Amino acid sequence: MTAITSQEISVGAARLPRPFVLLWGGQLVSNLGSQVSLYALGLWLFQRQQQLATFAAVAIAVQLAKLLVLPLLGRYLGQWPRRRVMLIANGVGSSCTLLLALHLLRFGGSTAVVLACIAVAAAAEATLLLCFSSLIPELVPRGQLGAASGLFASWDGAIVMAAPFLGAALAASAGLVGVLVLDASTSLVAAACTAWVALPRGSAEAAAATPGLGPRASVGGVRAAIAAIWRQPRWRPLLLINTVVAGALAAVEVGFPAWVVSAFGVWRLSWAMALGGVAYLLGTQLWARRWAPASPACWPGVLRRALLLQGVLLTGSGLLLFQAPSGPVAVLWFSSVVSFALAVPLVLAALQSLWQSLIPPELQPRLFAGRYSLEWGARLVALLGISALVDRVLVPAVGWPHWPGWFIGALGTGPGRPTAMALGLLGWAVILPLLAQWQALGKVAPTGS
């Protein structure tokens, strides 16, 4: 394990080891470049073909590529030298992006080539994510897992929020090729940070230190990893809630902007996103200063309360009261947006901190492959499902001419109403599993915390 006692750096309220901070900073820069270029590519495809399906195809290609590479990573990542794996992944991502830029310059680009390059880069990104997340317990002391996990989880979410604005702005100013070249350079920054610090080499034998895991805890495919987590009563509720959160946030990323633009216009979306961004950053600081240094025993409580708040706020979006909020109701509407955004980093940081504390470090490369397979699968289902729910079910249902007048009046009208109803249903999809796992989640805190 890397020596870390003499090299520390201050981040927020915590003093985190310099190797972790350098590695985290490099991956953060690389992830920002990747997300910006993905959004710019999706926007470019949409402008060429004027079909929303082409814009969504970028996100679908990313999720599918990540899912396809996980079985290989789950089997062998724990046996491979981490530095070499991360350097190769950064090199693959950078080379693929540069080749795509050259292809666009010479041939103008085709949808198939763009999606293929995106898929390869996404597989490299998945490798980096699994490598780094499973290295955190080996780079920081156990008492700082909350601070390190909070940085890892919540700042990735902040990048996802900022990517649409940066992607659109950079594509307009530097062009798509310029955005891709910038993305490739961020991968090189991450590679330099990885080369700078000493990383654990990995072990060919990952011992199952937790009773009841059985001999297949460190071998087998993704399904075996999921089964190993599922067999542990203290890990099972975390796996369920992690999957629910991933799907819900993916659906909100698509559904909320669609609702606001359709019902209220671009100006309200701009204000909502700006306020939400500020609230998100405040949430990261709240976690870093209040709960990251605290005992892990408090993390399940933070997770439950923050997620319950988000579920209640989502159900409220379906209420007729918020169809055209103005005056005091508008203040309540914006306050709900701020509260939801504030809770996002708390939920993500609490989940990541619990995963890092509960799973033995030697098993994390193996078991995290199962965790991420359900997480990314849930995101894929949510991206496809919310569009199908709104376009194929709720829009035709609301537009059916034979409803009684009093009933359709209670549902409301307007172009944004079906999407608001879908978000309301999404709130129940969060609340019901949460309540079902409420008591079990209270028992997932690490033993001895």
Secondary structure, DSSP 8 states (H G I E B T S, - for coil): ----SS-EEEETTEEEEHHHHHHHHHHHHHHHHHHHHHHHHHHHHHHHH--HHHHHHHHHHHHHHHHHHHHHHHHHGGGS-HHHHHHHHHHHHHHHHHHHHHHHHHH---HHHHHHHHHHHHHHHHHHHHHHHHHHHHHS-GGGHHHHHHHHHHHHHHHHHHHHHHHHHHHHHHHHHHHHHHHHHHHHHHHHHHHHS------S-----STT--GGGGSS-HHHHHHHHHTSTTTHHHHHHHHHHHHHHHHHHHHHHHHHHHHH-HHHHHHHHHHHHHHHHHHHHHIIIIISSS-GGGHHHHHHHHHHHHHHHHHHHTSGGGSS--THHHHHHHHHHHHHHHHHHHHHHHHHHHHHHHS-GGGHHHHHHHHHHHHHHHHHHHHHHHHHIIIIIIHHHHH-TTS-HHHHHHH--STTHHHHHHHHHHHHHHHHHHHHTHHHHTT-S-TT-
